[in-house]
């Protein structure tokens, strides 16, 4: 028999876990982790920059310069720019702007990073790899904890709840590590290659979604661990009382 307090903690923890999973999944799949804004943009060569950005060879310095000039945004799996929409029949004097995105391939995610002296930057390379691996690990841990929770319900056992709480704790740490690695990598990149004068950089809403998922996962972990520990103590006392 499960006390109503423990059942309530499990329900609230599950809701928090679901919200954290949704937030982190949206953050991973979107490109608004970091964005650049150039108020004095020159759109005369926007078509050429767009062509190089989309169809050119992968080069960090090249696509970053394009992002500087065309109000680009950067994500874990995407890099995007804002360009005038292409019209087949006429050219507007004030064209409508549209977003063009290119995804990072898996080999590009593992490719080494270089500093201003064209030397391999091991710290930034591993930060970049961690920033896209850690959220995947976090989502995998939450999925595994869900399987453990389903098995616990089928077996009518409260013991696996402790494992569910530990898995959520590890998932929360991975979510926090993702944000920290991304911010540290961007800061190191700006130290080596600062944006041109007039270009402003700011954090995007995707990063804040990933950041919000961390406390949600930690609160879910705390509820699961509290419920498992309190129920175990209560069960031990009841067993000792019945034996006595």
Secondary structure, DSSP 8 states (H G I E B T S, - for coil): ---HHHHHHHHHHHHHHHHHHHHHHHHHH-STTEEEEETT---TTHHHHHHHHHHS---HHHHHHHHHHTT-EE-SSEEEEEEE---SS---TT--EEEEEEE--HHHHHS--B-TTS-B-HHHHHHHHHHHHHHHHHHHHHHHHHHHHHHHHHHT-STTHHHHHHHHHHHHHHHHHHHHHHHHHHHHHHHHS---TTEEEEE-HHHHHHHHHHHHHHHHHHHHHHHHHHHHHHHHHHHHHHH-
